[in-house]
Amino acid sequence: MLNVKTLFLVRGLPGSGKSTLAKMLCPRDAYEADDWFIDEGVYRFDPRQLHKAHHYCQTVVKNAMETAAPKIAVANTFSERWEMEPYFDMAEKRGYTVQIVECLGSFGSIHNVPESDVKKMRDRWESVTC
């Protein structure tokens, strides 16, 4: 049996089902930058912390790779390719195959992202392949 380590990059606009799908794909190893903003079970978004949130997400994914987790999922908007580059680099260095999964659902943002922000993300959306 072939033992392939896989990194799923789950991308999509807010409310498209990214988090749900990531947890279905990898119940034990699903991560997202939004995890940074959860304080005692309450989501408290602070745009000034966004850089730290993404750094945190990259760190926990790197740690999961170093423990040789067989499947890891990262659920972030990933509207532009450069946002995925750190994950591509990590995967290559640690022998993970990358699968990009794009969510197209429209379930409503659980974080109440303003429609104007969603439109900006949609306007800068890039098609991405590995």
CORTA-V325315 format. One record per run of one state. SS is the DSSP state (hx for helix, st for strand, lp for the rest). FROM is the first residue (numbers start at 1). TO is the last residue. If there is no record, write none. Layout:
# CORTA-V325315
SS;FROM;TO + SS;FROM;TO
This chain:
# CORTA-V325315
lp;1;4 + st;5;11 + lp;12;17 + hx;18;25 + lp;26;29 + st;30;31 + lp;32;32 + hx;33;37 + st;38;39 + lp;40;41 + st;42;43 + lp;44;46 + hx;47;66 + lp;67;70 + st;71;75 + lp;76;80 + hx;81;83 + lp;84;84 + hx;85;94 + lp;95;95 + st;96;102 + lp;103;114 + hx;115;123 + lp;124;130
